[in-house]
Amino acid sequence: MTQITASRPVPPNPGSVCWENLEQFARLKIQEFLQGLLEEEVTALLGRERCQRQGSEAPGAGEWPEGEEPATPPAYRNGHGKPRRVSTTSGTVTVRRPRVRGLTERFESRILPLFVRRTGEVGALLPELYLHGLSAGDFGCPLGAWRCGGCWGKGRRSRPVRSPG
């Protein structure tokens, strides 16, 4: 049986990080950090680590006398969802949300809610870039405004072109 995993870039060796692959290394570390936060959230919800049995703190715990059942049904991890691309101000990273089964209500992550594909900062930046000419192809000024002193005027491409004759 083959297992399908999310394709991700080959991590550079920390000793070989240089200016050319610094962006890739930083994006990979952000991806690992976000995936770790999602796993910690599920661990806190379930009250146990991955692959640890429920109530395994003491010997014999988790075993109920005959005829008795636990007050709540045991919740458990059930792998990961499909890879999701999340846009942050540092770039786009791919993560896989952990799945949880056996809960009375649907598990929704507070770190990565359902149907959210970009952070609030990226969401606020897109309309601003659109208003300042990104839709007209004026890439020079909106993306380099911090270099040119705040010039947000329209570029040459958005102005009508007249023939000299």
N, C-alpha and C positions, 0 to 999 in steps of 0.2 A: 504494500500500500504506500503510495507516495503522499508526501505531505507538502502542501503548497505554503510557502512562506513569502512574506513581503520582500520584494527586492530592495536592497539598500546598498549604498555605496560601500566599497571595501574601506574599513577604517584605517586611516594612516597611523603608522607607528608614532607614538608621542615623541620619540626621539628624532623622527624625521620630519616633524612639522616645521615648515618654513613659510615664507611669505606667499608662495605660489599655492599651497594647499591649506592655508590658514582658514579660509572661508568654509571649505568642506569639513575640516576638523571641528570648527565651532558649531556648524549645523548638526553634525553627528552627535556632539555632546549635548546639544539642546534636545535632540530627539531622544537620546538615552535618558536624560533628566525627566522629560515629560512622560515617557513610558514608565519610569520608576515611580513618579507621582501617582499615575493611574493604578499601578499595582499596590502601592501603599494605601490608597483609598479603599480598595477592595479588602485588603488585609484588615484595616480598621473596621470596616463594615462587618466582616465575618468573625472577627476576634481571634483569628489564627492565621499562621503563615501558610504559604502555598504548600500543598502536599502534607499538611498536618491534619490529623483527624480531629473532629469536633470533640471537645472535652477530654483531650489527651494529656492534661496537666498531671493527673494522678492516675495510678494504676487502677483499672476497673472503672474509671470515669467514662461516661458515654455509653455505658451498658445499663439498660433499664430492666427492672424486674419484669417477669412475665405478665402480660396483660396491661402493663403501663407503657405509655408512649410519652415522648417529650412534649412540653407545653407548646412549643413552636416546631414546625417541621424544619429539619436541617437544611440550611442553604449551602450551596457549594459552587465552586468555580466550574465553568464549562468552557474552557479555552478562551479564544479571543475572536473578536469580530473581524470583519474585512478591514484591510488597510485603509486608513483615512488620511487625507492630506489636510494639514492645518497650516494656514498662512499666518505668520508672525512678522513683526517688523524686521526680524533677522533673516527671514526667508521662509520657504515652505518646507515643512518636515512631514514625514509619514509615521503615524502611530497606529497601534491596534488596540482598541478598547477591550478590556477584559469583560467576559460575560459571566453573569451570576444567575444561577437557577435555584429554585426552591423558596424564593421570597414570596410573601403575600402580595406585595405590590412591585411594580417594575423598578428595577435599579436604574437610576439616572445619575451619572457622574456630575459632581459639582465642578470638577476641574475641566471636563470636556463634555458639555451638554450635547444632547442629540441635535443633529442638523446644524450645528455651529461649525463653520469652516474657516473662520478667520477671527483674530482677536479684535477687540474694540478699537485699538489704535489703528489697525489696518482699515477697518470699516469707516473710521472717521477721515482717513487720509484719501480714500478713493473719490468721494464727492469733491473734495478740495482740488485734487489733481484734475478732475474732469472740468471743473469751473475755470481752471487756470490754463486750459489749452491742451491737455493731454489727448483729448478726443480728436483734436484737429491736427495732431501730429507734431505739435510744438514741444519736443522733448527737451530742448536745451535749457529753457528758462525754468519751468516748474521743478525739474529734478536737480537743477544746479543753482537754485535761488540762494542757497547759503553761501555760494561762491561769488555771485554777481551782486550782492548787496540788497537783495529783496526785489529785484526787477521782475514783476509778474505780468508785464505787458504781453500782448499777443505777438506771436512770432511771424516770420515772413510767410510761412505756409498757409496761415489762416486768412491772409489778406488777398483780395482779388488781384490778379496779375493783368496789367494792361499792356497792350502791344505799343511799341514806340511810334508807330506810324499813324 
